[in-house]
Amino acid sequence: MRKRTWLAILMALAMGSAPRGFAAEGQAQEGPDVKAARDTLVRAYRIGPGDLLEIKVFELDQLDQTVRVSEDGSITLPLVGRVPVEGLTQEGVVQKLTGLLQAKYVKNPQVTIFIKEYKSQQVAVIGAVEKPGSFELVGRKNLLQIISQAGGFTDQATDEIFILRSRADGGDETITIDLRDLLVNGNQQLNIPIEPNDVINVPVDREVRVFVMGRVNQPGAMTFKISEGVTLLQAVAQAGGLAEGAKQTAVVITRKERDGTEHKIKINLKDVISGKKKDIPLKEGDVVFVPESFW
């Protein structure tokens, strides 16, 4: 997949249209998976300083307040006083206020919370995007919206990206996203909500070179994407195939390891072509030599 394809889809989303099977955010035809993702984001959002909360308590009008979370992560309400809420979800604040009111004032209080304004938080995008860096995460944003803020993918982007996320228990997790499935197949479940402090890593799909020499039609250096991989048969095919007089039973791969040592791998190419033996994955810098048969 190439940059033009990704950019076209991102532009379509920004303009309110999308490829078949990929409904843009806000469109009436979007599938239930999109709504589920949004609902999940609202439930998972953790409140912090700067958020504006609208609080209502049934039959307790003095507690109907619109309050902003202070820098120390708390809110102040009549009857209950100062209440720390930083790091809690919307439901977590509901449960906390319910418990405080129930302990002293109201039996089975009915508390509702609505987040009217979201605080500004940071998310980092690194790797093969046009504008890597940190971006403000204001409100609800999904993966493609953040990638769009980062200018979209470059030509060097792989088809698989990783989201590094801190869990509530202090540990870390890595979420793997198949971009081909997301952008081409329109799998909206992969367009996940982005959380504060996420790190979106778009690995660079660098090129590797192998060399095919000897009795092939177009000997020389062959270039491949590292994510695609390259095998012996693929390299020979890209070199124009075997030339007349090639000795298929005595092909040699010369490989240099990281420590500088060099070793040779002898291959009977006939067995590989016939399927008797598995094709050989090549590594960067491998030299494939196809000798000439003299009889």
Short mmCIF file of the C-alpha atoms (twelve columns), coordinates in Angstrom:
data_MODEL
# 
_entry.id   MODEL 
# 
loop_
_atom_site.group_PDB 
_atom_site.id 
_atom_site.type_symbol 
_atom_site.label_atom_id 
_atom_site.label_alt_id 
_atom_site.label_comp_id 
_atom_site.label_asym_id 
_atom_site.label_seq_id 
_atom_site.Cartn_x 
_atom_site.Cartn_y 
_atom_site.Cartn_z 
_atom_site.pdbx_PDB_model_num 
ATOM 1   C CA . MET A 1   0.000   0.000   0.000   1 
ATOM 2   C CA . ARG A 2   1.303   3.420   -0.829  1 
ATOM 3   C CA . LYS A 3   1.000   6.943   0.469   1 
ATOM 4   C CA . ARG A 4   -1.502  8.054   -2.191  1 
ATOM 5   C CA . THR A 5   -3.960  5.359   -1.173  1 
ATOM 6   C CA . TRP A 6   -3.720  6.246   2.503   1 
ATOM 7   C CA . LEU A 7   -3.959  9.964   1.874   1 
ATOM 8   C CA . ALA A 8   -6.963  9.506   -0.396  1 
ATOM 9   C CA . ILE A 9   -8.823  7.639   2.323   1 
ATOM 10  C CA . LEU A 10  -7.844  10.161  4.986   1 
ATOM 11  C CA . MET A 11  -8.982  13.006  2.734   1 
ATOM 12  C CA . ALA A 12  -12.247 11.217  2.080   1 
ATOM 13  C CA . LEU A 13  -12.823 10.956  5.814   1 
ATOM 14  C CA . ALA A 14  -12.020 14.629  6.288   1 
ATOM 15  C CA . MET A 15  -14.406 15.629  3.486   1 
ATOM 16  C CA . GLY A 16  -17.233 13.513  4.852   1 
ATOM 17  C CA . SER A 17  -17.012 10.669  2.371   1 
ATOM 18  C CA . ALA A 18  -15.245 7.356   2.475   1 
ATOM 19  C CA . PRO A 19  -14.635 4.225   0.424   1 
ATOM 20  C CA . ARG A 20  -17.300 1.578   0.362   1 
ATOM 21  C CA . GLY A 21  -17.480 -0.180  3.708   1 
ATOM 22  C CA . PHE A 22  -15.678 2.660   5.455   1 
ATOM 23  C CA . ALA A 23  -18.161 5.146   6.880   1 
ATOM 24  C CA . ALA A 24  -16.825 8.567   7.808   1 
ATOM 25  C CA . GLU A 25  -17.313 9.811   11.341  1 
ATOM 26  C CA . GLY A 26  -20.620 11.593  11.773  1 
ATOM 27  C CA . GLN A 27  -22.355 9.989   8.783   1 
ATOM 28  C CA . ALA A 28  -25.763 8.450   9.336   1 
ATOM 29  C CA . GLN A 29  -24.775 5.204   7.592   1 
ATOM 30  C CA . GLU A 30  -21.904 4.412   9.943   1 
ATOM 31  C CA . GLY A 31  -22.036 0.904   11.326  1 
ATOM 32  C CA . PRO A 32  -22.632 -0.280  14.872  1 
ATOM 33  C CA . ASP A 33  -18.896 -0.883  15.359  1 
ATOM 34  C CA . VAL A 34  -18.226 2.870   15.026  1 
ATOM 35  C CA . LYS A 35  -20.890 3.740   17.595  1 
ATOM 36  C CA . ALA A 36  -19.496 1.058   19.897  1 
ATOM 37  C CA . ALA A 37  -16.001 2.528   19.550  1 
ATOM 38  C CA . ARG A 38  -17.279 5.992   20.416  1 
ATOM 39  C CA . ASP A 39  -19.231 4.704   23.411  1 
ATOM 40  C CA . THR A 40  -16.133 2.866   24.564  1 
ATOM 41  C CA . LEU A 41  -14.112 6.080   24.320  1 
ATOM 42  C CA . VAL A 42  -16.612 8.001   26.466  1 
ATOM 43  C CA . ARG A 43  -16.617 5.254   29.076  1 
ATOM 44  C CA . ALA A 44  -12.831 4.955   29.093  1 
ATOM 45  C CA . TYR A 45  -12.014 8.693   29.156  1 
ATOM 46  C CA . ARG A 46  -10.210 9.636   32.375  1 
ATOM 47  C CA . ILE A 47  -11.041 13.016  33.832  1 
ATOM 48  C CA . GLY A 48  -8.315  15.530  34.616  1 
ATOM 49  C CA . PRO A 49  -7.620  19.212  35.339  1 
ATOM 50  C CA . GLY A 50  -9.449  21.562  32.981  1 
ATOM 51  C CA . ASP A 51  -12.395 19.281  32.221  1 
ATOM 52  C CA . LEU A 52  -15.818 20.898  32.593  1 
ATOM 53  C CA . LEU A 53  -18.372 18.608  34.240  1 
ATOM 54  C CA . GLU A 54  -22.127 19.019  34.339  1 
ATOM 55  C CA . ILE A 55  -23.469 17.277  37.431  1 
ATOM 56  C CA . LYS A 56  -27.101 16.565  38.189  1 
ATOM 57  C CA . VAL A 57  -28.626 14.811  41.184  1 
ATOM 58  C CA . PHE A 58  -32.287 13.867  40.975  1 
ATOM 59  C CA . GLU A 59  -34.407 15.793  43.524  1 
ATOM 60  C CA . LEU A 60  -31.349 17.549  44.938  1 
ATOM 61  C CA . ASP A 61  -31.210 20.776  42.954  1 
ATOM 62  C CA . GLN A 62  -28.476 22.392  45.063  1 
ATOM 63  C CA . LEU A 63  -26.069 19.805  43.668  1 
ATOM 64  C CA . ASP A 64  -26.947 20.537  40.050  1 
ATOM 65  C CA . GLN A 65  -23.684 22.203  39.127  1 
ATOM 66  C CA . THR A 66  -21.397 22.840  36.185  1 
ATOM 67  C CA . VAL A 67  -17.878 22.761  37.589  1 
ATOM 68  C CA . ARG A 68  -14.374 22.745  36.153  1 
ATOM 69  C CA . VAL A 69  -11.834 20.310  37.526  1 
ATOM 70  C CA . SER A 70  -9.147  22.297  39.345  1 
ATOM 71  C CA . GLU A 71  -5.395  21.970  38.827  1 
ATOM 72  C CA . ASP A 72  -5.164  19.637  41.808  1 
ATOM 73  C CA . GLY A 73  -7.651  17.296  40.117  1 
ATOM 74  C CA . SER A 74  -10.641 17.976  42.343  1 
ATOM 75  C CA . ILE A 75  -14.083 19.556  42.213  1 
ATOM 76  C CA . THR A 76  -15.954 21.314  45.030  1 
ATOM 77  C CA . LEU A 77  -19.676 20.791  45.545  1 
ATOM 78  C CA . PRO A 78  -22.245 21.832  48.154  1 
ATOM 79  C CA . LEU A 79  -22.772 19.297  50.953  1 
ATOM 80  C CA . VAL A 80  -19.867 17.046  49.989  1 
ATOM 81  C CA . GLY A 81  -17.126 19.667  49.677  1 
ATOM 82  C CA . ARG A 82  -13.875 18.880  47.843  1 
ATOM 83  C CA . VAL A 83  -13.903 15.652  45.828  1 
ATOM 84  C CA . PRO A 84  -10.774 14.324  44.042  1 
ATOM 85  C CA . VAL A 85  -11.801 13.106  40.566  1 
ATOM 86  C CA . GLU A 86  -8.593  13.118  38.524  1 
ATOM 87  C CA . GLY A 87  -7.993  9.780   36.828  1 
ATOM 88  C CA . LEU A 88  -11.584 8.607   37.249  1 
ATOM 89  C CA . THR A 89  -13.854 7.756   34.365  1 
ATOM 90  C CA . GLN A 90  -17.268 9.364   33.993  1 
ATOM 91  C CA . GLU A 91  -18.830 6.325   35.673  1 
ATOM 92  C CA . GLY A 92  -16.161 6.446   38.365  1 
ATOM 93  C CA . VAL A 93  -17.189 9.999   39.331  1 
ATOM 94  C CA . VAL A 94  -20.834 8.945   39.394  1 
ATOM 95  C CA . GLN A 95  -20.006 6.093   41.770  1 
ATOM 96  C CA . LYS A 96  -17.869 8.307   43.995  1 
ATOM 97  C CA . LEU A 97  -20.513 11.037  44.351  1 
ATOM 98  C CA . THR A 98  -23.223 8.424   44.840  1 
ATOM 99  C CA . GLY A 99  -21.253 6.895   47.694  1 
ATOM 100 C CA . LEU A 100 -20.589 10.249  49.379  1 
ATOM 101 C CA . LEU A 101 -24.222 11.361  49.163  1 
ATOM 102 C CA . GLN A 102 -25.578 8.012   50.225  1 
ATOM 103 C CA . ALA A 103 -23.329 7.932   53.290  1 
ATOM 104 C CA . LYS A 104 -24.695 11.207  54.711  1 
ATOM 105 C CA . TYR A 105 -27.614 12.732  52.870  1 
ATOM 106 C CA . VAL A 106 -29.672 10.749  50.347  1 
ATOM 107 C CA . LYS A 107 -30.815 7.174   50.079  1 
ATOM 108 C CA . ASN A 108 -30.089 5.766   46.619  1 
ATOM 109 C CA . PRO A 109 -29.182 9.085   44.963  1 
ATOM 110 C CA . GLN A 110 -29.457 9.244   41.183  1 
ATOM 111 C CA . VAL A 111 -26.351 11.015  39.915  1 
ATOM 112 C CA . THR A 112 -25.601 11.787  36.281  1 
ATOM 113 C CA . ILE A 113 -22.391 13.275  34.861  1 
ATOM 114 C CA . PHE A 114 -21.830 14.852  31.455  1 
ATOM 115 C CA . ILE A 115 -18.390 15.997  30.320  1 
ATOM 116 C CA . LYS A 116 -19.068 19.303  28.564  1 
ATOM 117 C CA . GLU A 117 -15.445 20.161  27.807  1 
ATOM 118 C CA . TYR A 118 -12.488 17.847  27.620  1 
ATOM 119 C CA . LYS A 119 -9.044  18.833  28.828  1 
ATOM 120 C CA . SER A 120 -6.110  19.059  26.428  1 
ATOM 121 C CA . GLN A 121 -3.766  16.094  26.671  1 
ATOM 122 C CA . GLN A 122 -0.860  14.818  24.622  1 
ATOM 123 C CA . VAL A 123 -0.416  11.914  22.237  1 
ATOM 124 C CA . ALA A 124 2.825   11.184  20.374  1 
ATOM 125 C CA . VAL A 125 3.140   10.019  16.765  1 
ATOM 126 C CA . ILE A 126 6.551   8.734   15.720  1 
ATOM 127 C CA . GLY A 127 8.037   7.085   12.670  1 
ATOM 128 C CA . ALA A 128 6.906   7.234   9.051   1 
ATOM 129 C CA . VAL A 129 4.468   10.172  9.141   1 
ATOM 130 C CA . GLU A 130 4.888   13.591  7.534   1 
ATOM 131 C CA . LYS A 131 4.941   15.521  10.827  1 
ATOM 132 C CA . PRO A 132 6.023   13.296  13.722  1 
ATOM 133 C CA . GLY A 133 5.741   14.806  17.183  1 
ATOM 134 C CA . SER A 134 3.370   15.424  20.079  1 
ATOM 135 C CA . PHE A 135 -0.205  16.516  19.461  1 
ATOM 136 C CA . GLU A 136 -2.920  17.807  21.735  1 
ATOM 137 C CA . LEU A 137 -5.653  15.280  22.362  1 
ATOM 138 C CA . VAL A 138 -8.713  17.467  22.805  1 
ATOM 139 C CA . GLY A 139 -11.989 15.640  23.064  1 
ATOM 140 C CA . ARG A 140 -12.662 12.380  21.319  1 
ATOM 141 C CA . LYS A 141 -10.196 11.337  18.640  1 
ATOM 142 C CA . ASN A 142 -9.651  8.067   16.835  1 
ATOM 143 C CA . LEU A 143 -6.515  6.683   15.237  1 
ATOM 144 C CA . LEU A 144 -7.057  8.067   11.741  1 
ATOM 145 C CA . GLN A 145 -7.871  11.525  13.050  1 
ATOM 146 C CA . ILE A 146 -4.553  11.654  14.913  1 
ATOM 147 C CA . ILE A 147 -2.636  10.297  11.904  1 
ATOM 148 C CA . SER A 148 -4.283  12.996  9.796   1 
ATOM 149 C CA . GLN A 149 -3.064  15.637  12.279  1 
ATOM 150 C CA . ALA A 150 0.421   14.227  11.790  1 
ATOM 151 C CA . GLY A 151 0.159   14.844  8.040   1 
ATOM 152 C CA . GLY A 152 -0.586  11.264  7.026   1 
ATOM 153 C CA . PHE A 153 1.768   8.420   6.228   1 
ATOM 154 C CA . THR A 154 4.950   8.669   4.194   1 
ATOM 155 C CA . ASP A 155 5.995   6.266   1.450   1 
ATOM 156 C CA . GLN A 156 8.184   4.472   3.975   1 
ATOM 157 C CA . ALA A 157 5.299   3.454   6.271   1 
ATOM 158 C CA . THR A 158 4.721   -0.234  6.869   1 
ATOM 159 C CA . ASP A 159 1.316   -1.880  6.648   1 
ATOM 160 C CA . GLU A 160 1.350   -2.537  10.386  1 
ATOM 161 C CA . ILE A 161 1.578   0.066   13.148  1 
ATOM 162 C CA . PHE A 162 1.744   -0.148  16.925  1 
ATOM 163 C CA . ILE A 163 0.052   1.832   19.672  1 
ATOM 164 C CA . LEU A 164 1.898   1.816   22.977  1 
ATOM 165 C CA . ARG A 165 -0.473  2.410   25.891  1 
ATOM 166 C CA . SER A 166 -0.132  2.607   29.663  1 
ATOM 167 C CA . ARG A 167 -2.632  0.510   31.578  1 
ATOM 168 C CA . ALA A 168 -4.410  1.574   34.742  1 
ATOM 169 C CA . ASP A 169 -2.391  -0.982  36.737  1 
ATOM 170 C CA . GLY A 170 0.851   0.747   35.766  1 
ATOM 171 C CA . GLY A 171 1.848   -1.761  33.116  1 
ATOM 172 C CA . ASP A 172 2.114   -1.232  29.380  1 
ATOM 173 C CA . GLU A 173 0.420   -2.848  26.411  1 
ATOM 174 C CA . THR A 174 1.017   -2.785  22.675  1 
ATOM 175 C CA . ILE A 175 -1.910  -2.694  20.254  1 
ATOM 176 C CA . THR A 176 -1.141  -3.841  16.723  1 
ATOM 177 C CA . ILE A 177 -3.137  -2.333  13.850  1 
ATOM 178 C CA . ASP A 178 -3.207  -3.846  10.351  1 
ATOM 179 C CA . LEU A 179 -3.486  -0.761  8.127   1 
ATOM 180 C CA . ARG A 180 -4.419  -2.754  5.063   1 
ATOM 181 C CA . ASP A 181 -7.391  -4.225  6.896   1 
ATOM 182 C CA . LEU A 182 -8.344  -0.820  8.305   1 
ATOM 183 C CA . LEU A 183 -7.979  1.322   5.183   1 
ATOM 184 C CA . VAL A 184 -8.704  -1.087  2.339   1 
ATOM 185 C CA . ASN A 185 -11.194 -3.462  3.948   1 
ATOM 186 C CA . GLY A 186 -12.785 -0.713  6.039   1 
ATOM 187 C CA . ASN A 187 -12.531 -2.607  9.322   1 
ATOM 188 C CA . GLN A 188 -13.764 0.173   11.637  1 
ATOM 189 C CA . GLN A 189 -12.953 -1.837  14.734  1 
ATOM 190 C CA . LEU A 190 -9.300  -1.037  14.048  1 
ATOM 191 C CA . ASN A 191 -9.942  2.724   13.974  1 
ATOM 192 C CA . ILE A 192 -9.703  2.676   17.743  1 
ATOM 193 C CA . PRO A 193 -10.134 5.595   20.151  1 
ATOM 194 C CA . ILE A 194 -6.829  7.183   21.149  1 
ATOM 195 C CA . GLU A 195 -6.166  7.754   24.831  1 
ATOM 196 C CA . PRO A 196 -3.999  10.375  26.544  1 
ATOM 197 C CA . ASN A 197 -0.278  9.573   26.506  1 
ATOM 198 C CA . ASP A 198 -0.610  6.965   23.768  1 
ATOM 199 C CA . VAL A 199 2.429   6.607   21.526  1 
ATOM 200 C CA . ILE A 200 1.552   5.751   17.924  1 
ATOM 201 C CA . ASN A 201 4.545   4.118   16.273  1 
ATOM 202 C CA . VAL A 202 4.516   3.903   12.470  1 
ATOM 203 C CA . PRO A 203 7.635   1.845   11.682  1 
ATOM 204 C CA . VAL A 204 9.757   2.817   8.707   1 
ATOM 205 C CA . ASP A 205 9.639   0.138   6.045   1 
ATOM 206 C CA . ARG A 206 13.196  0.552   4.837   1 
ATOM 207 C CA . GLU A 207 14.550  -1.012  1.678   1 
ATOM 208 C CA . VAL A 208 17.034  -3.854  1.690   1 
ATOM 209 C CA . ARG A 209 19.305  -4.984  -1.111  1 
ATOM 210 C CA . VAL A 210 20.448  -8.419  -2.160  1 
ATOM 211 C CA . PHE A 211 22.711  -9.261  -5.077  1 
ATOM 212 C CA . VAL A 212 22.092  -11.902 -7.721  1 
ATOM 213 C CA . MET A 213 25.134  -12.706 -9.817  1 
ATOM 214 C CA . GLY A 214 26.252  -15.286 -12.346 1 
ATOM 215 C CA . ARG A 215 24.046  -17.021 -14.910 1 
ATOM 216 C CA . VAL A 216 20.902  -14.901 -14.650 1 
ATOM 217 C CA . ASN A 217 19.506  -12.630 -17.340 1 
ATOM 218 C CA . GLN A 218 19.821  -9.360  -15.390 1 
ATOM 219 C CA . PRO A 219 22.502  -9.729  -12.696 1 
ATOM 220 C CA . GLY A 220 22.971  -6.989  -10.129 1 
ATOM 221 C CA . ALA A 221 21.447  -5.502  -6.968  1 
ATOM 222 C CA . MET A 222 17.783  -6.198  -6.208  1 
ATOM 223 C CA . THR A 223 15.794  -3.928  -3.882  1 
ATOM 224 C CA . PHE A 224 12.921  -5.066  -1.660  1 
ATOM 225 C CA . LYS A 225 10.837  -3.707  1.212   1 
ATOM 226 C CA . ILE A 226 11.883  -5.273  4.490   1 
ATOM 227 C CA . SER A 227 8.246   -5.859  5.518   1 
ATOM 228 C CA . GLU A 228 7.560   -7.819  2.339   1 
ATOM 229 C CA . GLY A 229 10.579  -10.053 2.703   1 
ATOM 230 C CA . VAL A 230 12.390  -11.681 -0.181  1 
ATOM 231 C CA . THR A 231 13.184  -15.287 -0.965  1 
ATOM 232 C CA . LEU A 232 15.718  -16.916 -3.246  1 
ATOM 233 C CA . LEU A 233 13.148  -17.618 -5.986  1 
ATOM 234 C CA . GLN A 234 11.825  -14.054 -5.844  1 
ATOM 235 C CA . ALA A 235 15.312  -12.610 -6.153  1 
ATOM 236 C CA . VAL A 236 16.182  -14.847 -9.112  1 
ATOM 237 C CA . ALA A 237 12.894  -13.949 -10.787 1 
ATOM 238 C CA . GLN A 238 13.564  -10.222 -10.341 1 
ATOM 239 C CA . ALA A 239 16.988  -10.800 -11.869 1 
ATOM 240 C CA . GLY A 240 15.240  -11.888 -15.052 1 
ATOM 241 C CA . GLY A 241 15.308  -15.596 -14.333 1 
ATOM 242 C CA . LEU A 242 17.991  -18.158 -15.033 1 
ATOM 243 C CA . ALA A 243 20.096  -17.663 -18.133 1 
ATOM 244 C CA . GLU A 244 21.039  -20.419 -20.529 1 
ATOM 245 C CA . GLY A 245 23.696  -22.673 -19.113 1 
ATOM 246 C CA . ALA A 246 22.866  -22.005 -15.448 1 
ATOM 247 C CA . LYS A 247 23.852  -24.786 -13.083 1 
ATOM 248 C CA . GLN A 248 20.789  -24.958 -10.862 1 
ATOM 249 C CA . THR A 249 22.143  -27.656 -8.576  1 
ATOM 250 C CA . ALA A 250 25.061  -25.558 -7.314  1 
ATOM 251 C CA . VAL A 251 23.618  -22.145 -6.371  1 
ATOM 252 C CA . VAL A 252 25.466  -20.488 -3.483  1 
ATOM 253 C CA . ILE A 253 24.231  -17.805 -1.069  1 
ATOM 254 C CA . THR A 254 27.045  -15.870 0.620   1 
ATOM 255 C CA . ARG A 255 25.904  -14.249 3.850   1 
ATOM 256 C CA . LYS A 256 27.765  -11.905 6.180   1 
ATOM 257 C CA . GLU A 257 26.635  -11.918 9.792   1 
ATOM 258 C CA . ARG A 258 26.616  -8.941  12.136  1 
ATOM 259 C CA . ASP A 259 29.858  -9.992  13.763  1 
ATOM 260 C CA . GLY A 260 31.577  -9.869  10.367  1 
ATOM 261 C CA . THR A 261 31.826  -13.600 9.842   1 
ATOM 262 C CA . GLU A 262 30.887  -14.908 6.422   1 
ATOM 263 C CA . HIS A 263 29.428  -18.250 5.472   1 
ATOM 264 C CA . LYS A 264 28.106  -19.915 2.365   1 
ATOM 265 C CA . ILE A 265 24.807  -21.741 1.901   1 
ATOM 266 C CA . LYS A 266 24.701  -24.252 -0.957  1 
ATOM 267 C CA . ILE A 267 21.313  -24.696 -2.598  1 
ATOM 268 C CA . ASN A 268 19.931  -27.107 -5.188  1 
ATOM 269 C CA . LEU A 269 17.600  -24.664 -6.929  1 
ATOM 270 C CA . LYS A 270 15.864  -27.508 -8.793  1 
ATOM 271 C CA . ASP A 271 14.619  -28.907 -5.487  1 
ATOM 272 C CA . VAL A 272 13.311  -25.492 -4.448  1 
ATOM 273 C CA . ILE A 273 11.548  -24.947 -7.784  1 
ATOM 274 C CA . SER A 274 9.966   -28.396 -7.660  1 
ATOM 275 C CA . GLY A 275 8.830   -27.912 -4.078  1 
ATOM 276 C CA . LYS A 276 10.988  -30.689 -2.655  1 
ATOM 277 C CA . LYS A 277 12.680  -28.107 -0.461  1 
ATOM 278 C CA . LYS A 278 11.416  -24.858 1.015   1 
ATOM 279 C CA . ASP A 279 12.281  -21.535 -0.553  1 
ATOM 280 C CA . ILE A 280 15.088  -19.714 1.251   1 
ATOM 281 C CA . PRO A 281 14.422  -16.297 2.879   1 
ATOM 282 C CA . LEU A 282 17.207  -13.868 2.056   1 
ATOM 283 C CA . LYS A 283 18.741  -11.255 4.323   1 
ATOM 284 C CA . GLU A 284 20.076  -7.815  3.555   1 
ATOM 285 C CA . GLY A 285 23.413  -7.978  1.775   1 
ATOM 286 C CA . ASP A 286 23.091  -11.626 0.704   1 
ATOM 287 C CA . VAL A 287 24.899  -12.470 -2.531  1 
ATOM 288 C CA . VAL A 288 23.301  -15.171 -4.645  1 
ATOM 289 C CA . PHE A 289 25.643  -16.749 -7.188  1 
ATOM 290 C CA . VAL A 290 24.319  -18.956 -9.990  1 
ATOM 291 C CA . PRO A 291 27.289  -20.773 -11.586 1 
ATOM 292 C CA . GLU A 292 27.612  -21.838 -15.180 1 
ATOM 293 C CA . SER A 293 27.364  -25.431 -16.199 1 
ATOM 294 C CA . PHE A 294 30.209  -26.554 -18.441 1 
ATOM 295 C CA . TRP A 295 28.573  -29.747 -19.675 1 
# 
